[in-house]
Amino acid sequence: MPRAVVLYTKPGCHLCDEARDLLEEIADECDLALTSIDITGDPDLYARYRWAIPVVVCEGQEVGRGRIAEAQLLAALRRLRSNG
């Protein structure tokens, strides 16, 4: 069963675009089901993540924010897999 991954983003964010591209690249290999959420549509999310995006959450645990490197993301996903 694919692991649920949420990408918190907002329009015009180049780091968000980079994170989305990276997640889409590794989605099949890492068995991920990706959902993107625009924080500008929710005042609570906007208040929480306004200065932190992009934020990647896998199975309810934050695995990255801001500039996200592929190695960092893969390591975090592996840790979650070994703990789960």
Sequence and secondary structure as in RCSB ss.txt:
>XXXX:A:sequence
MPRAVVLYTKPGCHLCDEARDLLEEIADECDLALTSIDITGDPDLYARYRWAIPVVVCEGQEVGRGRIAEAQLLA
ALRRLRSNG
>XXXX:A:secstr
  EEEEEEE TT HHHHHHHHHHHHHHHHHTEEEEEEEGGG HHHHHHHTTT SEEEETTEEEEESS  HHHHHH
HHHHHHHH 
